[in-house]
Amino acid sequence: MVNGVNGSLDILAELLAGQWQQEAATPTFHPQQSFVGISTDSRRIQPGHLFVALRGENFDGHDFVAEARQKGAIAVIADRPVTGSYLQVADTLTAYQQLGQWWRRQFQIPVIAITGSAGKTTTKDMLAAALAGYGNVLKSPANHNNDIGLTQTLLDLTPQHDYAVVELAMRGSGEIGRLTRVAQPTHALITNIGTAHIGRLGSRQAIAQAKCELLGEMTAGVAILNGEDDLLLRTASQVWRGETLTYGLERGGMQGEWDPFTQSVVVEGVRMPVPLAGRHHALNWMAVLASLRVLGLPWQELSHQPIPWQADRGRNHYLSLAGDVGLLDETYNAAPEAMIAALHALKQTPGTRHWAILGGMRELGDFADELYAQVGATAAQLGLYRVLLWDPDQEMAALAQQLPSPTLQVFREAAPLITTLHQEVQAGDRLLFKAARAVQLETIMQAFLTGWDPIALPPL
């Protein structure tokens, strides 16, 4: 990653608690020199950059120090010996985060950190799009929401930015707290407490405590909380005593009345169009409006200036196919609450028949059968036309048991599933594809799209 960060090398040793190592055979090192840009990718090094040798599961940046120097890296940060002069630190990832924290401190702008079990990426994208009407916004791109991705985002801050919107993700306790210390947000937004990663953390209460580390690590600022989530509110009250604004469609300090037919919410007498269909997105939109309010921005302006919206592939991505067939691509991820919300959104999409093509979820642990059964019960209650399960690992039996046999088909192999879709989907049908990213349901969806031929549609 390359950016516009700049500073003098002499501050690095103190900032990172490191020690400069100098080889006698190399040119004399001058700590008074300045660097412009920080990179963790030797392929993108430019003259004057600082190279941080990160390591991951399948790479070690220390192996590319020579290449970085050849391309003009002015200095190297490493946690094991490398050729040439370098700043030795205890851990390069920690050093990288410290650099991100240091750079973030150079800017006195609102930084809104968003976390939650579901909806955080969509809320981040909607909030960033809304804020773009009031100034220049930096946001976490894609899923840059972990130790490396968050730091990369913060290092992209420039004096031209008026706001920053960052996403914080976690797979276990302690991670949100660590990310919060790096980001130093002025505002904390928590969308909900669900069951994502419950197999790792063991309970929703543990998930709530992990998410509320965002509040526990903030010393000042404003909390923006889902007023319909009692567990979130109870847990937040244990660690946060600062200013708070709750939001919701049924409860909350800022409350909206959702109208699914016009895809809008009425807030304090003002009708606000919601960028995406479904109650869950209306609730996320209320989080956006609440954020604008605490920032002192005229949120009412969005009633007549809809935000520009372009969904990412795999997230709330609706495709209108030839032959009057609609497809909702939700293949990027799937927590149980998000799966249930997507089923409701599918049913609310105008069409003659509604199909759900579902794959497995992940990290559910001992709660898997219970949570799969909840998804199945929702699908049965909604009266979907067909539910097709892509279940090569035979893990979705509890979901299948909730559905009547005429509605359900279970597939262990991809080809029969794709053939069924090609042969039976017809004009007016609406399809939802949703699964955990690891399941790779998008490959089946793409095969369906590639072979889609509206001329061959079966007769009505």
C-alpha positions as CSV (number, residue, x, y, z in Angstrom):
1,M,0.0,0.0,0.0
2,V,1.3,3.5,-1.0
3,N,0.0,6.8,0.4
4,G,1.0,10.4,1.0
5,V,2.3,10.0,4.6
6,N,5.5,12.0,5.2
7,G,7.9,12.7,8.0
8,S,11.5,12.6,9.0
9,L,13.2,9.3,9.8
10,D,14.5,10.5,13.1
11,I,11.1,10.3,14.7
12,L,10.6,6.6,13.8
13,A,12.9,5.1,16.4
14,E,11.2,6.9,19.3
15,L,7.7,6.4,17.8
16,L,8.2,2.7,17.2
17,A,10.5,1.9,20.1
18,G,13.0,0.6,17.6
19,Q,16.7,0.7,17.0
20,W,18.5,1.6,13.8
21,Q,20.8,-1.1,12.6
22,Q,23.7,-0.1,10.3
23,E,25.9,-2.3,8.2
24,A,29.5,-1.1,7.8
25,A,29.4,-1.9,4.1
26,T,26.3,0.2,3.4
27,P,26.1,3.9,2.8
28,T,26.0,6.0,6.0
29,F,22.5,6.3,7.2
30,H,21.1,9.8,7.8
31,P,18.1,9.8,10.2
32,Q,17.4,13.5,9.3
33,Q,16.2,12.4,5.9
34,S,12.5,12.5,5.2
35,F,10.3,9.8,3.8
36,V,7.2,10.4,1.6
37,G,4.8,7.4,1.5
38,I,4.7,4.1,3.4
39,S,4.4,0.8,1.6
40,T,4.0,-2.8,2.6
41,D,4.2,-4.0,-1.1
42,S,7.7,-4.0,-2.6
43,R,6.1,-4.0,-6.1
44,R,4.6,-0.5,-5.5
45,I,7.7,1.1,-4.0
46,Q,8.6,4.5,-5.3
47,P,11.7,6.6,-4.5
48,G,11.5,8.1,-1.0
49,H,9.1,5.5,0.4
50,L,9.3,3.8,3.8
51,F,9.0,0.0,3.4
52,V,7.4,-2.0,6.3
53,A,8.2,-5.7,6.0
54,L,4.9,-7.4,7.0
55,R,4.4,-11.1,7.0
56,G,1.3,-13.2,6.4
57,E,0.3,-16.8,6.0
58,N,1.7,-17.0,2.4
59,F,4.3,-14.2,2.3
60,D,7.1,-12.5,4.3
61,G,8.0,-9.0,3.4
62,H,11.5,-9.5,4.8
63,D,12.2,-11.6,1.7
64,F,11.5,-8.5,-0.5
65,V,13.7,-5.9,1.2
66,A,16.3,-6.0,-1.5
67,E,13.7,-5.4,-4.2
68,A,12.2,-2.5,-2.2
69,R,15.7,-0.9,-1.9
70,Q,16.3,-1.2,-5.6
71,K,13.1,0.6,-6.3
72,G,14.0,3.5,-4.1
73,A,12.9,2.7,-0.5
74,I,14.7,5.2,1.7
75,A,14.4,3.1,4.8
76,V,13.1,-0.3,6.0
77,I,11.3,-1.4,9.1
78,A,11.9,-5.1,10.0
79,D,11.6,-7.4,13.0
80,R,14.4,-9.7,12.0
81,P,17.9,-9.1,10.4
82,V,17.9,-8.0,6.8
83,T,20.7,-6.7,4.6
84,G,21.5,-3.0,4.7
85,S,20.5,-0.5,7.3
86,Y,17.0,-0.9,8.9
87,L,14.9,0.0,11.9
88,Q,14.5,-3.1,14.0
89,V,11.3,-3.4,15.9
90,A,9.7,-6.1,18.0
91,D,6.8,-6.7,15.5
92,T,6.3,-5.1,12.1
93,L,2.5,-5.3,12.2
94,T,2.4,-3.5,15.6
95,A,4.9,-0.9,14.2
96,Y,2.6,-0.5,11.1
97,Q,-0.4,0.1,13.3
98,Q,1.6,2.6,15.4
99,L,2.4,4.5,12.2
100,G,-1.3,4.5,11.3
101,Q,-2.2,5.8,14.8
102,W,0.5,8.5,14.6
103,W,-0.7,9.7,11.1
104,R,-4.3,9.7,12.2
105,R,-3.3,12.1,15.1
106,Q,-2.3,14.7,12.5
107,F,-5.9,15.3,11.6
108,Q,-8.6,17.0,13.7
109,I,-11.6,15.7,11.8
110,P,-14.6,13.5,12.7
111,V,-13.7,9.8,12.4
112,I,-16.7,7.5,12.6
113,A,-15.9,3.9,13.5
114,I,-18.6,1.3,12.6
115,T,-19.0,-2.2,13.9
116,G,-21.7,-4.7,14.5
117,S,-22.7,-8.3,13.7
118,A,-24.4,-7.5,10.5
119,G,-24.9,-4.5,8.2
120,K,-21.7,-2.6,9.1
121,T,-20.3,-2.6,5.6
122,T,-23.6,-1.4,4.0
123,T,-24.0,1.2,6.7
124,K,-20.4,2.4,6.2
125,D,-21.0,2.7,2.4
126,M,-24.3,4.5,2.8
127,L,-22.9,6.9,5.4
128,A,-19.8,7.7,3.3
129,A,-22.1,8.4,0.3
130,A,-24.3,10.6,2.4
131,L,-21.4,12.5,3.9
132,A,-20.0,13.1,0.4
133,G,-22.7,15.7,0.0
134,Y,-21.2,17.7,2.9
135,G,-17.4,17.3,2.3
136,N,-14.6,15.1,1.2
137,V,-14.8,11.6,2.8
138,L,-12.3,8.9,3.3
139,K,-13.8,5.4,3.9
140,S,-12.5,1.9,4.4
141,P,-12.5,0.4,0.9
142,A,-14.2,-3.0,0.4
143,N,-13.5,-5.1,3.5
144,H,-10.4,-3.3,4.8
145,N,-11.6,-3.7,8.4
146,N,-8.8,-5.6,10.1
147,D,-5.4,-4.8,11.5
148,I,-3.8,-4.2,8.2
149,G,-6.8,-2.9,6.3
150,L,-7.7,-0.3,8.9
151,T,-4.1,1.0,9.1
152,Q,-3.9,1.2,5.3
153,T,-7.1,3.3,5.4
154,L,-5.8,5.7,8.1
155,L,-2.6,6.2,6.2
156,D,-4.6,7.5,3.2
157,L,-5.8,10.5,5.2
158,T,-4.9,13.8,3.7
159,P,-5.5,17.5,4.6
160,Q,-8.3,17.5,2.0
161,H,-10.5,15.1,4.0
162,D,-13.3,16.4,6.0
163,Y,-14.6,13.1,7.4
164,A,-13.4,9.5,7.8
165,V,-15.6,6.5,8.0
166,V,-13.9,3.3,9.0
167,E,-15.2,-0.3,9.6
168,L,-14.0,-2.5,12.5
169,A,-14.3,-6.3,12.2
170,M,-13.4,-9.0,14.6
171,R,-13.3,-12.8,15.1
172,G,-12.6,-12.8,18.8
173,S,-12.4,-10.7,21.9
174,G,-9.8,-7.9,22.1
175,E,-9.7,-7.2,18.4
176,I,-12.2,-4.3,18.3
177,G,-10.4,-2.7,21.3
178,R,-7.0,-2.9,19.5
179,L,-8.5,-1.4,16.3
180,T,-10.2,1.3,18.2
181,R,-6.9,2.4,19.8
182,V,-5.4,2.6,16.3
183,A,-8.3,4.6,14.8
184,Q,-9.1,6.9,17.7
185,P,-12.6,7.6,16.5
186,T,-14.6,10.6,17.5
187,H,-17.9,8.7,16.9
188,A,-18.8,5.1,17.5
189,L,-21.7,3.4,15.6
190,I,-22.8,-0.1,16.5
191,T,-25.4,-1.6,14.2
192,N,-26.5,-4.7,16.2
193,I,-25.5,-7.8,18.2
194,G,-26.1,-11.0,16.3
195,T,-24.6,-14.5,16.1
196,A,-21.8,-14.0,13.6
197,H,-18.7,-15.8,15.1
198,I,-20.7,-17.3,17.9
199,G,-18.9,-20.5,17.5
200,R,-15.7,-18.7,18.5
201,L,-17.0,-16.5,21.3
202,G,-19.6,-18.9,22.8
203,S,-22.6,-16.5,23.4
204,R,-24.3,-13.4,22.2
205,Q,-23.3,-11.7,25.5
206,A,-19.6,-12.4,24.7
207,I,-20.2,-11.0,21.2
208,A,-21.8,-7.9,22.7
209,Q,-18.9,-7.3,25.0
210,A,-16.4,-7.7,22.1
211,K,-18.3,-5.2,20.0
212,C,-18.6,-2.7,22.8
213,E,-14.8,-2.6,23.2
214,L,-15.3,0.2,20.6
215,L,-17.0,2.2,23.4
216,G,-14.7,1.0,26.2
217,E,-11.6,2.3,24.4
218,M,-13.1,5.7,23.6
219,T,-12.3,8.5,26.1
220,A,-14.6,11.1,24.5
221,G,-17.0,11.4,21.6
222,V,-20.5,10.2,20.7
223,A,-22.0,6.8,20.6
224,I,-24.7,6.0,17.9
225,L,-26.5,2.8,18.9
226,N,-29.3,0.7,17.5
227,G,-32.2,1.5,20.0
228,E,-34.0,-1.7,19.1
229,D,-31.2,-4.0,20.3
230,D,-31.6,-4.5,24.1
231,L,-28.5,-6.5,24.5
232,L,-26.4,-3.9,22.8
233,L,-27.9,-1.1,25.0
234,R,-27.4,-3.0,28.2
235,T,-23.8,-3.9,27.4
236,A,-23.0,-0.4,26.2
237,S,-24.2,1.1,29.4
238,Q,-21.6,-0.9,31.3
239,V,-18.7,0.7,29.5
240,W,-19.9,4.1,28.2
241,R,-21.3,7.1,30.0
242,G,-20.7,9.7,27.3
243,E,-23.1,11.3,24.8
244,T,-25.4,8.8,23.1
245,L,-28.0,8.9,20.3
246,T,-30.1,5.8,19.7
247,Y,-32.0,5.2,16.5
248,G,-34.6,2.8,15.2
249,L,-37.9,2.1,13.4
250,E,-39.8,1.2,16.6
251,R,-37.7,2.6,19.4
252,G,-34.9,5.1,19.6
253,G,-34.1,8.7,20.2
254,M,-34.2,9.3,16.5
255,Q,-37.1,7.2,15.1
256,G,-38.4,6.6,11.6
257,E,-41.6,5.0,10.3
258,W,-40.8,2.5,7.6
259,D,-42.9,2.3,4.5
260,P,-41.9,-0.8,2.5
261,F,-44.1,0.1,-0.5
262,T,-42.4,3.4,-1.2
263,Q,-39.1,2.2,0.2
264,S,-38.8,5.2,2.6
265,V,-38.8,6.2,6.2
266,V,-40.7,9.2,7.7
267,V,-38.5,10.9,10.3
268,E,-39.9,13.8,12.2
269,G,-42.4,14.5,9.5
270,V,-39.8,14.3,6.6
271,R,-40.1,11.4,4.1
272,M,-36.6,10.0,3.4
273,P,-36.0,7.6,0.5
274,V,-34.0,4.5,1.6
275,P,-31.3,3.5,-0.9
276,L,-31.9,-0.3,-0.5
277,A,-35.0,-2.4,-0.1
278,G,-35.8,-4.2,3.2
279,R,-36.5,-3.3,6.8
280,H,-32.9,-4.1,7.8
281,H,-31.6,-1.5,5.3
282,A,-34.2,1.0,6.5
283,L,-32.8,0.5,10.0
284,N,-29.2,0.9,8.7
285,W,-30.4,4.1,7.0
286,M,-31.6,5.4,10.3
287,A,-28.1,4.9,11.6
288,V,-26.9,7.1,8.8
289,L,-29.4,9.8,9.6
290,A,-28.5,9.6,13.3
291,S,-24.8,10.0,12.4
292,L,-25.5,13.1,10.3
293,R,-27.5,14.6,13.2
294,V,-24.7,14.1,15.8
295,L,-22.3,15.6,13.3
296,G,-24.5,18.7,13.2
297,L,-25.3,18.2,9.5
298,P,-28.8,19.0,7.9
299,W,-29.9,15.4,7.3
300,Q,-33.2,16.6,6.0
301,E,-31.5,17.6,2.7
302,L,-31.3,13.9,1.8
303,S,-35.1,13.9,1.3
304,H,-34.7,15.6,-2.0
305,Q,-31.1,14.7,-2.8
306,P,-30.9,10.9,-2.9
307,I,-27.3,9.7,-2.3
308,P,-25.5,8.1,-5.2
309,W,-25.5,4.4,-4.6
310,Q,-23.6,1.6,-6.3
311,A,-23.7,-1.7,-4.6
312,D,-20.6,-3.9,-4.4
313,R,-20.6,-7.2,-6.1
314,G,-21.9,-9.8,-3.6
315,R,-23.5,-7.2,-1.3
316,N,-27.0,-6.0,-1.9
317,H,-26.3,-6.2,-5.7
318,Y,-29.5,-6.5,-7.7
319,L,-29.3,-7.6,-11.3
320,S,-32.1,-7.2,-13.8
321,L,-31.8,-10.1,-16.3
322,A,-33.3,-10.4,-19.7
323,G,-36.7,-12.0,-19.7
324,D,-37.9,-10.1,-16.6
325,V,-35.9,-12.1,-14.1
326,G,-34.3,-10.4,-11.1
327,L,-31.3,-11.6,-9.1
328,L,-30.1,-10.4,-5.7
329,D,-26.4,-11.2,-5.3
330,E,-25.6,-11.7,-1.6
331,T,-22.8,-14.1,-2.1
332,Y,-20.1,-12.2,-0.2
333,N,-21.1,-13.3,3.3
334,A,-23.9,-14.7,5.5
335,A,-24.5,-14.4,9.2
336,P,-27.8,-15.9,10.4
337,E,-29.4,-12.5,11.0
338,A,-28.2,-11.3,7.6
339,M,-29.6,-14.5,5.9
340,I,-33.0,-14.0,7.5
341,A,-33.0,-10.3,6.6
342,A,-32.1,-11.1,3.0
343,L,-35.0,-13.6,2.8
344,H,-37.4,-10.9,3.9
345,A,-35.9,-8.5,1.3
346,L,-36.4,-11.1,-1.4
347,K,-40.1,-11.6,-0.5
348,Q,-40.6,-7.9,-0.6
349,T,-39.2,-7.6,-4.1
350,P,-42.1,-7.4,-6.6
351,G,-42.2,-10.6,-8.7
352,T,-44.3,-13.6,-9.4
353,R,-42.2,-16.3,-7.8
354,H,-39.4,-16.0,-5.3
355,W,-36.4,-18.4,-5.2
356,A,-33.8,-18.6,-2.4
357,I,-30.5,-20.3,-3.4
358,L,-28.7,-20.7,-0.1
359,G,-25.3,-22.1,0.9
360,G,-23.7,-22.8,4.3
361,M,-22.8,-20.3,7.0
362,R,-19.6,-20.4,9.0
363,E,-18.3,-20.2,12.6
364,L,-21.6,-21.2,14.2
365,G,-20.1,-23.9,16.4
366,D,-22.6,-25.7,18.7
367,F,-25.3,-23.3,17.7
368,A,-25.3,-24.4,14.1
369,D,-28.5,-26.5,14.1
370,E,-30.5,-24.0,16.0
371,L,-29.5,-21.1,13.8
372,Y,-30.0,-23.1,10.5
373,A,-33.4,-24.0,11.8
374,Q,-34.3,-20.3,12.4
375,V,-33.4,-19.6,8.8
376,G,-35.4,-22.5,7.5
377,A,-38.4,-21.4,9.7
378,T,-38.2,-17.9,8.2
379,A,-38.1,-19.3,4.6
380,A,-41.2,-21.5,5.4
381,Q,-43.1,-18.6,7.0
382,L,-42.5,-16.4,4.0
383,G,-43.9,-19.0,1.6
384,L,-41.1,-18.8,-0.9
385,Y,-41.7,-20.6,-4.2
386,R,-38.5,-22.6,-4.0
387,V,-35.5,-23.0,-1.7
388,L,-32.5,-24.7,-3.3
389,L,-29.7,-25.6,-0.9
390,W,-26.1,-25.9,-2.1
391,D,-24.9,-28.3,0.7
392,P,-21.9,-30.3,-0.4
393,D,-20.7,-30.6,3.3
394,Q,-24.2,-31.8,4.4
395,E,-24.4,-29.2,7.2
396,M,-27.8,-27.7,6.4
397,A,-30.2,-30.5,7.5
398,A,-31.7,-28.4,10.3
399,L,-32.7,-25.8,7.7
400,A,-34.1,-28.3,5.3
401,Q,-36.3,-29.9,8.0
402,Q,-38.3,-26.7,8.4
403,L,-39.4,-26.7,4.7
404,P,-42.2,-28.6,3.0
405,S,-40.8,-31.1,0.4
406,P,-42.4,-29.4,-2.7
407,T,-40.5,-26.2,-1.9
408,L,-37.1,-27.7,-1.1
409,Q,-34.3,-29.2,-3.1
410,V,-30.9,-30.1,-1.7
411,F,-27.8,-30.4,-4.0
412,R,-24.4,-31.9,-3.2
413,E,-23.0,-31.1,-6.7
414,A,-23.1,-27.9,-8.6
415,A,-24.1,-29.1,-12.1
416,P,-27.6,-30.4,-11.2
417,L,-28.3,-27.1,-9.3
418,I,-27.3,-25.0,-12.3
419,T,-29.3,-27.2,-14.7
420,T,-32.4,-26.9,-12.4
421,L,-32.2,-23.1,-12.5
422,H,-31.7,-23.0,-16.3
423,Q,-34.6,-25.3,-16.9
424,E,-37.2,-23.9,-14.4
425,V,-36.6,-20.2,-13.8
426,Q,-39.1,-18.2,-15.8
427,A,-40.3,-14.6,-16.5
428,G,-41.2,-12.7,-13.4
429,D,-39.1,-14.8,-11.0
430,R,-36.9,-13.2,-8.4
431,L,-33.8,-15.1,-7.1
432,L,-31.6,-14.6,-4.0
433,F,-28.1,-16.2,-3.9
434,K,-26.6,-16.0,-0.3
435,A,-24.0,-18.0,1.5
436,A,-20.7,-17.5,3.5
437,R,-17.9,-16.4,1.3
438,A,-15.9,-19.6,1.9
439,V,-18.7,-21.6,0.2
440,Q,-18.1,-19.9,-3.1
441,L,-21.7,-19.9,-4.1
442,E,-20.8,-17.1,-6.5
443,T,-19.3,-19.7,-8.9
444,I,-22.7,-21.3,-9.2
445,M,-24.4,-18.0,-9.7
446,Q,-22.0,-17.0,-12.4
447,A,-22.5,-20.3,-14.2
448,F,-26.2,-19.6,-14.1
449,L,-25.7,-16.1,-15.5
450,T,-23.3,-17.3,-18.2
451,G,-25.8,-19.8,-19.5
452,W,-28.9,-17.7,-19.0
453,D,-31.0,-17.6,-22.2
454,P,-34.3,-15.8,-21.9
455,I,-35.3,-17.1,-25.4
456,A,-35.4,-20.5,-23.9
457,L,-37.7,-19.6,-21.0
458,P,-40.4,-22.2,-20.3
459,P,-43.9,-21.0,-21.1
460,L,-46.0,-19.5,-18.4
